Amino acid sequence: MNQAPEKNNQISFIKKAGKWAPLVGGAWIVLNIAVPLALLRIPAVQKYLAILSDKLPFDIPGLG
């Protein structure tokens, strides 16, 4: 009659996500901030953006 309660060996979602959070956050920063800033330092990319801005039918402040 005395049955031991079953232990729940499942890891909660928050604890599981905590292992991956630094990796995902770091990858997000690199892909969305570091890579575009690095690309903007390349002269060929700057020339391409200048040519592209001349072809646009509207004005982008700060570009060109």
Secondary structure, 3 states (H helix, E strand, C coil): CCCCCCCCCCCCHHHHHHHHHHHHHHHHHHHHHHHHHHHHCCHHHHHHHHHHHHHCCCCCCCCC
